[in-house]
């Protein structure tokens, strides 16, 4: 299974990127990217997946189950935190954009059918995580306690140029009640300017995996199991990634386990200041420091 998917390599019209779920090698999560021209629209069926429709650039109207949600969106992922729409399984969904836009449809196979919902940008918790050169911003729009869903867990991470995130390396690939959740994960990357970043995935002795990917704008890395991190932003190039997670466990929970060889890093943050460039955005727009 190819775990590093360069931009454009999974395009299937009308999707600029399509990673379906329900395959033997990729079971629980999905991600699709929809590019709409001005006045463009697209309609699809969710099937056995729930999903969030998240503007990456631009704005639009999401229709689902007779309801309509106006998404204000944003100019880019580096400009502000966005509002979004949740759409349930077994639904017909449409997106229409007057001015055009780029939309992520992050999904997960699920059992329960919930109601469509709108989450305003002002309700998205913005977390500053780490310290020093490991400072990053996490937009927790799709986590338990913020967005009601059956299986789907999702968030956005913004990492200033030169910093590391998804660090220390961690995993969530087995079910240990109260300690670790079994979740496969999609990383979708965007960069603030032409450049590159790096992402690492490595396995255990029992479940080997080995990825060191040079990622560019629009690339994806799949994490079926194993330790993952760091995600490294090159100096001068801010890094964004969208995380999509789901698993087979009975509880919708995001519990991670650090690689014991690197968990000591967390202790060093106590004596370091957070990078003053973070947070980088809010619901109101980009933050200038």
N, C-alpha and C positions, 0 to 999 in steps of 0.2 A: 504494500500500500504506500503510495506517495504521500508523504506528510507535509511537504512544502509545496504549495500550489501557487506559482507565480501569477501575477495579475493577467487576466484574460484567458488563462488556461482552462477554466471551467465554465466559460461563457456559453449559454444556450438561450437563444433569443426567446423572450425579450430580456432575460436576466443577464447582466454583465458578469455576474458570478453566481454559480449555483452549486451548493453542497447539500445534497438531499440526505435525509435520514433513512432508516429502515433497511440498510444493507448489512450483510454479515460483518463487514469490517468497520462500519460506521452506523451505529444503531439509533442513538437517542436524539441527537441535535441536528439542526439544519441552519443554513445561512444562505440568503439570496440577496443580491444587490440589484436594485431596479433604477435604471437611468431613464428619466422621462424628459422629452423636449418640451418647450413651452406649449401649453395646451394639450399635453399628452396624458394618457390614462392607461391603466391596465387592470384587469379583473382576473382573479384566480380563486380556486377552492382550497381551503386549508386541510381538508381530509382529516387524518388522525393527529394533526399537530395543532397546538396553540402557538401564538406568535406575537411579537411586538413589531409594529411598523415605526421605525425610528428615522427621522430625517438626518442624513449626513450633510447635505447641502441643499438649500432651497426649502420650500414650503409646499403644502398640499392638503387635500381633503381625503380622508379615509372613510369609506362607507362599509358598514357591516351590520347585518341583521336589522335593516331598516333604520339604523342610526348613522349619524354623520359627525365626524370629528374634524375640526379645522386645526391643522398642525401649523403653528407659526414657524417652526423649524429654525434654521440658522444659515449663515453664509458658508460656514465650514465647521468642522469639528473643533477647530482651534479658536472659534469666534465666540461660542456660548454653549451653555447646557441647553438641550432641546426638550421640548415636550414630545409625547409619543402616544400611540394608541395600542391597546391590547385587543387582539382578536382571538376568539375561541376556535376550537376544533369544529369540524363539520359546518363551516361557514363559507359564504361567498363574500369575498373582500374586493374592494376596488380602491385604487389610488388615482387621484386626478390632481394635476399641478398646472396652475395658470402660467407661471413663469418658468416652469421646469424645475427639476430637482433630482437628487440622488437619495434613495431610500434603502435602508437595511431592513430586511425582514428576517428576524432571528426567531427560530422556532424550536420546538421540542415535542416529541411524541408524548401523548398524555391519555389519561382515561376520563377525567371529569370534564364536562363542558360548562365553563363559566360564562358570565355575561361580558359583552364587549365593554371596554372602559377607556377613559382618557386620563392621562397623567400629565399635569402641567409641569413646566420646567421648574417652577418655584417649589414643587413638592419633591424634587430629586435631591437626596442628601449628597453633598459634596464633601468628601473625606480627604484630608491630607495624611498620607501614609509614609512611614519611614522618616529618615533624617539625613542631613548631609547630602552626599552625592546619590543617595538612594531615595530621595524625596520624590514623590509623585502624587498626582491627583486622581481620585477614584470617584466617578459619578455612579452612585448606586441606584440606578433607576429600576432595575429588574431583580432585586433581591428580596428574600422573605422579609415581611414587615413593611415593605414599601409598595410593591406591586403584588396583587393577588394573582396567583397562577397555580396550576396543578403540578407542573414539573420544571418549567423553564426558570433558569437563573441567568441573569445577564448584567453586565456593567461595562463602563468605559473607563479607560485609564489614559491619562495625559502625562508624559514624561518629558521634562525640559531637556534640551540638547546637552549631552555629556553625562546624563544621569542614567542609573540602572533602576529597573523596576522588575516586578515578579521576582523579588529578591528578599530574603534568601530563597534558593530553589525549594520547591515544595511539591507535594503530590496529593491527589484525592482519587485513588483508583481501587479502593477496597472499602467495604462497609464495616466500620468499627463503631458501634453505637456510642454516641457522645464524643468520639475522637476523630473520626474520619468518614467522609462520604464518598461513595463511588460515583464519580462524575466524569464523563468525557468532555473535552473542551475545544472550542474553536477560538483561534486568535486571528482577527482581521486587522491589518495594519494600514495606517495612512501616515504620511510624513508632511511636515509643514512646508517643505521646499524640496527640490530634487536632491536626493542623497540616498543614504542607506542606514540600516539598523541591523541588529543581530538578535537572534532568538535561539535559546538552547533547550533541548529536551534530552534526557538520558534516563536509562532504566535501572532496575534492580538486577541482582544476579538471577533471580527466577524469571523476570520478565524484561529482557533486554530491549532497548530502543536507543537510537543514537541520531540526533538531529542537531546540526549547527548550521542555521540558515541565515544567509544574508538577505534580509527582507527589504523590499522597496514598496512604494505606494501601491496599495491594492492587493498585496500578497496575503496569503493565508497560511498559517501553520496549524495542523491538527494534532491534538494531544489525546490519544486514546488511553494512555496510561503513562506512568513514570514521573520522575522529577522533572519539573519545567521551570525555567528561569536560569539566568536573568534574561530580560529584554533590555537591550542596550541601545540608547540613543546616541548617535554620533554628535560630536560637538557642533553647535550651530544649527542642528536639525531637530526640532521637537518631534516627538513620537506619540502617535495615538494608536490605541488598539481597542477593539470591541471584543469582549469575551462572551461566549455563549456556552452554557453548561446545562447538562441534564444527565440523569442516570436512572438505574432500575430500582433504587431503594424506595421503601415505603414512605420515607419522610423527605420533604423538599428542604434540604439543608445544605449549607456550604461550609463544610469542615475540612481543614487542610492539615497536613503533617509536614513539617520542615525536614529537609535532609539533615540528619544529625551532624554531618560534617560542617554545616554552614549556619546552623541556627544561632551560634554565638554572635552573629552579626547584629541580631536584634538588640543585644545588650549594649553595643557601641552607640546606638541611637540616643541613649539616655544622656550622653555627654556632648551631643552634637545639636546644632541649631538646624531647623528645617530650612531647606533652600528657599530664599525669599521670593523666587519666581513662582512659587506654588502657594495658593491655587492660581491657576492660569486663566480659568473662566468661571463664570457663574451664570445664573438664569438671566442676569441683566446684560451680560456680554463679557468681552475679554477684559481681564483685570490688568491694569498697568501699574507697575510697582515703582 
